[in-house]
Structures are given as structure tokens and as C-alpha cells.
Amino acid sequence: MTDRIFATYLIETRYPLEVAAAAMAGEQSSGTFRAIPGETPELLKRFGARVEFIDDVMEVENEALPFSRSPQAAKATKPRRARVGLSWSVENTGTVLASVWSTVLGNLFELHHFSAMRLLDVTFPDFFADAYPGPAFAVGGTRHLTGVEGRPLIGTIIKPSVGLTPEETAALADTLIAAGLDFIKDDELMGNPPHSPFERRFEAVMAVIDRHADRTGRKVMYAANISGDVDVMRRQLDLIDRRGGTCAMLVLNSVGLSGVIEIRRHSAVALHGHRAGWGLFSRSPDIGMSYLAYQKFWRLAGIDHMHVNGLSNKFCEQDESVMASAHACLTPMFERAGRPDTVMPVFSSGQTAVQAADTFGGLGSNDFIYCCGGGIMAHPGGPAAGVRSLHDAFDAAAAGISARDYAATHPELEAALQAFG
């Protein structure tokens, strides 16, 4: 057991690597750019960040990012890349996630020593597991709420993202639920706008959900986007609870850690985490942070579902990165008997029956939500055929049969492969 927080970085610098690492440690703990009174050896030993390791990776020809500066003697040298490990005593932060975020993701990215800086991973002491609620539903609870076992959850996003009235949203939800979906969600752009106030929209959609539940005995999960001011989010959660809703969506980068933590403590429903804005952290390999580090903060804060993009997606993320993110969500952070802290990954962004086999095979699990927009609503046979094509695709994958062979006797899958392949 350790009482220290560990973080690993990729850096690029013209400074000697030991000097650059010391600058990182000083900036993010007790030091500043000059020695000052009060930073005694005793204080530094207790509160200063430690450089745990420096692994020299390679020399590079040119600086990755602009505006770094280096000593005159180093200007003729080429930049070097290295992996650097730092650690901090938990006395610096307590078990306050916001303070840990500032510590491992603070001014480091602005230090003039560096022409690249990326957080690769962070590890929390075990007692953080008791300081925060963590996911309340995650995989098992989500399956219980939806009544879906033994296969992925099939979902979609309300589209158009904005512009529909509450009544139009409910009518679309009616069509989608009738098609056989397990999960529907608001788009991250849909919050509480004048043209579709949250209360009216939620009540209208829940009336549809309840009507279908009376017919089928199974309640579709609706991730209603409550992202906003904390007091308003609490009121909206109260409405979700009163009306028998099972999920609320939070746009993580908009609401922030403290907002998620407060909502988790107030909430009796599953929390669906959308990562809108993630590209700010991930688009460049030379700055920002990895998803491995990112998702750990939100899991501790109490999120149950985490978006991970999708294979062959409409964005720039590579498939290897998508699958690594999904695996991270299903990898425990702490050893907690009877209290798993894994979360359910959510695949979305241009997903159809075409990517189903690779998604299932790459993850090695069916514990995920698979969200398709056009893959359902643009299916040549209509939404119900779109949903059927996804079930067929995952049935084939689970049986070890190629989608093309399975499609020979499953016309909805055949139509999907023709339309989207």
C-alpha cells in the first residue's frame, strides 16, 4: 500500500533530462523558478514531488510544439524524448480529485523547457476508493435496469441533435423504442433550450417509455442530458427519479469533476458520461493526456458509462486507440470485493452492423453499449430492420460466424452490409 500519487509523462526537451524532470517536480509541488525562503530540506522531503524514473526514448530532429526555450549551450543540440515518472505525497492533495487534477495536469504544459508534454497514466492510492462513491451501476447495474443480459446493449442518439420540439422528440422516441432499442440518449448539444425545455421533453419521452414498458415488460433506458448549473441538475435529477427514469447524461468536460461528484452523491440513477471536447486533450500526440488517465478521474467521480468513440468512426481517432480506451474502462482500478469500479464503454460515431464483429472480437466482451444513428435510422428496411441487423451481427460474432456468411439467411443484416459496407 502506498500513500503517493504516481503519474507518467511523455516529454520532449533540449534541456538535460534530469534538469527538465526536476523542473516538472518543482513546478507541481513546493518549488518555483527560484529557490525561496521557506522551502527547507524538511519541507521539500515531505511535500516535494519525486522524480521516480527517467527513460530516455529517442532523439528527434525538430521540436514538436512551438515556443519552448532552452539554455544557450543547448540550442545546438537536438530535442530528446523521454518517459518521466513523478510521484506526490497525498498530503499535498488529500483525497480531493480536483487537487489531483491540478497536480498532475497543471502548469506543466506551459513550462518553457518542453516542446512536448503528455500525461500517459495516473495511479491513485487505494484509499481513494473509499473517498469517492465510484460508479453506482456500471455494467451489472445497467444490465439490471435494462433487463438485457448476454449481449451488448443496442442504443441510439436522438437526431436531429437540436431543433425538435418535446413532442417531436417523443414521437421519434416512440419509433425508436418500437424498433426494439435498449437505450436512447439526448445528443450532447441538447440540454435545456427554449425550444425544448428539459421538463417538457423528459415528461413526453417518459410517457412513451412507460407505454412501451406496459406492453413489453421492459423499460428502455433514456439518458437525458442534464448538464448545466448544479442546482438545476439536482432539480432535473429529482424529476428523473420521480418519473421512474433510470439514467442521466453528463457532458463531463462541461460539468467538471466537482459537478459529477455532486450529482453522483445526489443521484439514484445511472450516470452516462459523454466526453464532448475530448479532442482538446487527445488530437495531438505531443500534448494533452491519454484516455487511460482521463477515464480514471471520471470513474472515481461516479460515472457508470464512458464514451470511447467507435471503430472506423467519423472522427480522426484510430481503431487501436478506441479499443485501448474500451479495455481501460473494463479494467479495475482497485481491488474492492463486491464493489467493482469498472464502467461500461459506449461505442458510437458512425457505427453500423459492419463494425459489430470487430468491436466484439477486439473487446473480448459483450459488456458495452453500441450506439448507432444512421446505422439504425438509415437502414433500407427502416429502424426496426436496423436494430435487427445489429442483433444479427452480434449473434454471428458470438457464434464465430462471419457477418457475410450469416447474412445469407438474415436479410436485415444483408441489407445493412450492402448499405453501409
C-alpha positions in Angstrom: 0.0 0.0 0.0 1.3 3.5 -0.9 0.3 7.0 0.2 1.6 8.5 -3.0 0.0 9.5 -6.3 2.0 8.4 -9.4 1.9 9.9 -12.9 3.8 9.0 -16.1 4.5 11.5 -18.8 6.0 11.7 -22.3 8.2 14.8 -22.6 10.4 16.4 -25.3 13.1 18.9 -24.3 16.5 20.3 -25.2 17.4 20.5 -21.5 19.3 17.7 -19.9 16.6 15.2 -19.0 17.4 15.4 -15.3 17.1 19.2 -15.3 13.8 19.0 -17.2 12.3 16.4 -14.8 13.4 18.5 -11.8 11.6 21.5 -13.3 8.4 19.4 -13.6 8.7 18.2 -10.0 9.3 21.6 -8.6 6.6 23.4 -10.6 4.0 20.8 -9.5 4.8 20.7 -5.8 6.7 23.0 -3.4 9.0 24.9 -5.8 9.1 27.8 -8.2 11.6 29.1 -10.7 14.0 30.3 -8.0 14.8 28.9 -4.5 12.8 30.8 -1.9 12.8 31.1 1.9 10.7 28.5 3.5 11.4 25.7 1.1 13.5 23.9 3.7 15.0 20.5 3.1 12.5 19.1 5.6 9.5 20.7 3.7 10.9 19.6 0.4 11.4 16.0 1.6 7.8 15.9 2.9 5.9 17.8 0.2 8.2 17.9 -2.9 7.4 15.8 -5.9 9.8 12.9 -6.5 11.2 12.0 -9.9 10.7 8.3 -9.8 12.3 7.4 -13.2 13.5 8.9 -16.5 13.6 6.6 -19.5 15.4 8.2 -22.4 13.4 7.3 -25.6 15.0 8.9 -28.6 16.5 12.0 -30.2 14.2 13.9 -32.6 15.1 16.3 -35.4 12.7 19.1 -34.7 10.6 20.4 -31.8 7.0 19.1 -31.9 5.4 22.3 -30.4 6.4 25.9 -30.6 7.6 28.5 -28.0 9.9 26.3 -26.0 13.1 27.8 -24.8 16.4 26.3 -23.8 19.8 27.4 -22.4 22.2 28.9 -24.9 24.5 25.9 -24.5 21.7 23.6 -25.5 20.5 25.4 -28.6 22.7 23.4 -30.9 21.5 20.1 -29.5 18.6 18.2 -30.8 15.5 17.6 -28.7 15.2 14.4 -26.8 12.1 12.4 -25.9 11.7 10.6 -22.6 9.2 9.0 -20.3 9.2 10.5 -16.9 7.6 9.3 -13.7 6.7 11.6 -10.9 5.0 11.0 -7.6 3.5 13.1 -4.9 2.6 12.6 -1.2 -1.2 12.5 -0.7 -0.5 15.1 2.0 -0.3 17.6 -0.9 -3.8 17.0 -2.2 -5.7 15.0 0.3 -8.3 12.8 -1.5 -9.6 15.7 -3.5 -9.8 14.8 -7.1 -9.8 18.5 -8.2 -6.5 19.0 -6.4 -5.0 15.8 -8.0 -6.1 17.1 -11.4 -4.3 20.4 -10.8 -1.3 18.5 -9.6 -0.8 16.1 -12.5 -2.3 18.3 -15.2 -1.3 21.8 -14.1 1.2 24.3 -15.4 3.4 21.5 -16.7 2.1 22.0 -20.2 3.2 25.7 -20.2 6.8 25.3 -18.9 9.2 26.7 -21.4 11.5 23.7 -21.0 9.3 21.4 -23.1 8.3 21.1 -26.8 6.0 18.1 -25.9 4.3 17.1 -22.8 1.6 14.4 -22.4 0.2 12.6 -19.4 0.2 8.9 -20.1 -1.2 7.4 -16.9 -2.0 8.2 -13.3 -2.3 5.8 -10.3 -4.2 6.6 -7.1 -3.6 5.2 -3.7 -6.1 2.5 -2.7 -7.9 4.7 -0.1 -9.2 7.0 -2.9 -11.7 4.1 -3.5 -13.3 5.0 -0.1 -13.1 8.7 -0.6 -15.4 8.7 -3.6 -18.5 6.8 -4.5 -17.3 5.5 -7.8 -19.8 4.0 -10.3 -23.0 3.0 -8.7 -24.4 0.9 -11.6 -21.7 0.3 -14.1 -22.1 -3.0 -16.1 -24.1 -5.1 -13.7 -26.5 -2.4 -12.6 -27.0 -1.2 -16.2 -27.9 -4.7 -17.3 -30.3 -5.0 -14.3 -32.0 -1.7 -15.2 -32.5 -2.5 -18.8 -33.2 -6.2 -18.5 -30.5 -7.0 -21.1 -28.2 -10.0 -20.5 -25.7 -11.9 -22.6 -25.3 -9.4 -25.4 -24.4 -5.7 -26.0 -26.9 -3.0 -25.3 -28.2 -1.5 -28.6 -28.8 2.2 -28.5 -29.1 5.4 -30.5 -29.0 9.1 -30.2 -31.9 11.5 -30.8 -31.3 13.2 -34.1 -31.5 15.9 -35.3 -29.4 16.9 -32.3 -31.3 20.1 -31.8 -34.4 21.7 -33.3 -37.0 19.1 -32.3 -39.8 20.1 -30.0 -40.5 17.9 -27.0 -43.5 16.4 -28.8 -41.3 15.7 -31.9 -38.7 14.1 -29.7 -41.2 11.9 -28.1 -42.6 10.8 -31.4 -39.1 9.9 -32.6 -38.5 8.0 -29.3 -41.8 6.1 -30.0 -40.5 5.0 -33.4 -37.1 4.0 -32.0 -38.4 2.1 -29.0 -40.9 0.3 -31.2 -37.9 -0.8 -33.3 -36.5 -2.7 -30.3 -33.8 -0.5 -28.9 -32.5 -0.9 -25.3 -31.1 2.6 -24.9 -31.7 6.1 -26.2 -29.9 9.3 -25.3 -30.0 13.0 -25.9 -27.3 14.5 -28.0 -24.7 16.4 -26.0 -25.9 19.6 -27.7 -29.4 19.1 -26.4 -29.7 20.4 -22.8 -32.4 22.8 -21.7 -33.0 25.1 -24.6 -36.1 27.4 -25.0 -37.4 25.3 -28.0 -37.2 22.1 -25.9 -37.3 22.7 -22.2 -35.9 19.8 -20.2 -39.0 19.1 -18.1 -41.4 19.0 -21.1 -39.1 16.9 -23.2 -38.4 14.4 -20.4 -42.1 14.0 -19.4 -43.0 13.5 -23.1 -40.4 10.8 -23.7 -41.1 9.1 -20.4 -44.8 8.8 -21.3 -43.7 6.9 -24.4 -41.2 4.7 -22.5 -43.9 3.8 -19.9 -46.4 2.9 -22.6 -43.9 0.5 -24.3 -42.9 -0.9 -20.9 -46.5 -1.7 -20.2 -46.6 -3.6 -23.5 -43.2 -5.4 -23.3 -42.5 -5.5 -19.6 -39.1 -3.9 -20.2 -38.2 -0.3 -19.7 -35.8 1.3 -22.2 -33.0 3.4 -20.6 -33.2 7.1 -21.6 -30.0 9.1 -20.9 -31.5 12.6 -20.6 -28.9 15.3 -20.8 -29.0 17.3 -17.5 -25.6 19.1 -18.0 -25.9 22.6 -16.6 -25.7 24.5 -13.3 -25.6 22.3 -10.3 -28.8 23.4 -8.7 -30.7 22.9 -11.9 -29.1 19.5 -12.4 -30.3 18.5 -8.9 -33.9 19.5 -9.8 -33.8 17.6 -13.0 -32.4 14.5 -11.2 -35.3 14.8 -8.8 -37.7 14.8 -11.8 -36.0 11.8 -13.3 -36.3 9.9 -10.0 -40.0 10.8 -9.5 -40.9 9.7 -13.0 -39.1 6.4 -12.8 -36.2 7.3 -15.1 -33.1 5.2 -14.9 -30.3 7.3 -16.4 -29.0 10.9 -16.7 -26.3 12.1 -19.1 -23.5 14.4 -18.1 -21.1 16.2 -20.6 -18.0 15.6 -18.5 -15.8 18.4 -19.7 -18.6 20.9 -19.3 -19.8 19.9 -15.9 -16.4 19.2 -14.4 -15.2 16.9 -11.7 -16.9 18.7 -8.8 -20.2 18.7 -10.7 -20.0 15.0 -11.5 -19.1 14.2 -7.8 -22.1 16.2 -6.5 -24.5 14.7 -9.0 -23.3 11.2 -8.2 -23.9 11.8 -4.5 -27.4 13.2 -5.2 -28.3 10.6 -7.9 -30.2 7.3 -7.7 -29.8 6.6 -11.4 -27.1 5.5 -13.7 -24.8 8.3 -15.0 -23.9 8.3 -18.6 -20.6 10.2 -19.3 -20.2 12.0 -22.6 -16.6 13.1 -23.4 -17.5 16.0 -25.8 -14.4 18.2 -26.1 -12.1 15.2 -25.7 -10.2 16.2 -28.8 -8.7 19.1 -27.0 -6.8 16.6 -24.9 -6.2 13.9 -27.5 -5.9 15.2 -31.0 -2.1 15.8 -30.8 0.2 13.0 -29.6 2.5 15.7 -28.3 0.3 17.4 -25.7 -2.7 16.6 -23.5 -3.3 13.2 -21.9 -4.2 9.6 -22.7 -7.7 8.2 -22.3 -6.2 5.7 -19.8 -5.5 8.6 -17.4 -8.6 10.6 -18.3 -11.2 7.9 -17.6 -9.8 7.1 -14.2 -10.8 10.5 -12.8 -14.4 10.2 -14.0 -14.8 6.6 -12.8 -13.7 7.7 -9.3 -16.2 10.6 -9.5 -19.0 8.1 -10.1 -19.7 7.8 -13.9 -21.2 4.5 -15.0 -20.9 4.7 -18.8 -17.9 6.2 -20.7 -17.9 7.1 -24.4 -14.9 5.7 -26.2 -15.7 6.6 -29.9 -16.1 3.7 -32.3 -14.3 1.6 -34.9 -13.9 3.2 -38.4 -15.5 6.3 -36.9 -16.3 9.6 -38.4 -13.6 11.3 -36.3 -9.8 11.2 -36.5 -9.2 8.6 -33.8 -7.5 5.4 -34.8 -9.1 2.0 -34.1 -6.3 0.9 -31.9 -6.9 3.9 -29.6 -10.6 3.2 -29.5 -10.1 -0.3 -28.4 -7.5 0.6 -25.8 -9.9 3.1 -24.3 -12.7 0.5 -24.1 -10.3 -2.1 -22.5 -9.3 0.6 -19.9 -13.0 1.1 -18.9 -13.3 -2.6 -18.2 -10.0 -2.8 -16.3 -10.4 -2.5 -12.4 -8.6 0.4 -10.7 -8.8 -1.0 -7.2 -9.3 -4.4 -5.6 -12.7 -4.0 -3.9 -14.5 -7.1 -3.1 -18.2 -6.9 -4.1 -17.8 -3.3 -5.4 -16.5 -3.3 -8.9 -15.2 0.0 -10.3 -15.2 -0.9 -14.0 -17.6 1.1 -16.2 -19.5 0.2 -19.4 -17.8 1.5 -22.5 -20.0 3.2 -25.1 -19.2 2.9 -28.8 -20.7 5.5 -31.1 -19.8 7.7 -34.1 -20.8 6.2 -37.4 -21.4 2.7 -36.1 -23.4 0.1 -38.0 -23.6 -3.7 -38.3 -20.4 -3.5 -40.3 -18.2 -2.8 -37.3 -20.0 -5.2 -34.9 -17.8 -8.2 -35.3 -14.5 -6.3 -34.9 -15.9 -4.5 -31.9 -17.0 -7.7 -30.2 -13.8 -9.5 -31.1 -11.5 -6.6 -30.2 -13.0 -6.1 -26.8 -13.4 -9.8 -26.0 -16.6 -9.0 -24.1 -20.2 -8.1 -24.7 -20.3 -5.6 -21.8 -20.8 -2.4 -23.8 -23.4 -0.1 -25.3 -23.4 0.1 -29.1 -25.0 3.4 -30.2 -25.9 3.7 -33.9 -27.7 6.7 -35.5 -27.6 6.2 -39.3 -26.9 2.5 -38.8 -30.4 2.2 -37.4 -32.4 5.0 -38.9 -30.9 4.9 -42.4 -31.2 1.2 -42.7 -33.0 0.5 -46.1 -35.7 -1.5 -44.2 -36.3 1.1 -41.5 -35.3 1.4 -37.9 -36.7 -2.0 -36.8 -34.7 -3.7 -39.5 -31.6 -1.6 -38.5 -31.9 -2.9 -34.9 -32.4 -6.5 -36.2 -29.3 -6.2 -38.3 -27.3 -5.3 -35.2 -28.6 -8.2 -33.2 -27.8 -10.5 -36.2 -24.3 -9.1 -36.5 -23.5 -9.6 -32.8 -25.1 -13.1 -32.8 -22.9 -14.0 -35.7 -19.8 -12.6 -33.9 -20.6 -14.5 -30.7 -21.0 -17.7 -32.7 -17.8 -17.2 -34.6 -19.5 -16.9 -37.9 -18.6 -14.2 -40.4 -21.2 -11.5 -40.9 -21.2 -12.1 -44.6 -22.0 -15.9 -44.2 -24.6 -15.1 -41.5 -26.2 -12.6 -43.8 -27.1 -15.3 -46.3 -30.0 -16.3 -44.1 -30.6 -13.0 -42.4 -31.9 -10.4 -44.8 -31.7 -7.4 -42.4 -28.0 -8.0 -41.9 -27.5 -8.5 -45.6 -29.2 -5.1 -46.3 -27.0 -3.4 -43.7 -23.8 -4.8 -45.1 -24.9 -3.7 -48.6 -25.9 -0.2 -47.4 -23.0 0.6 -45.0 -20.2 -1.7 -46.1 
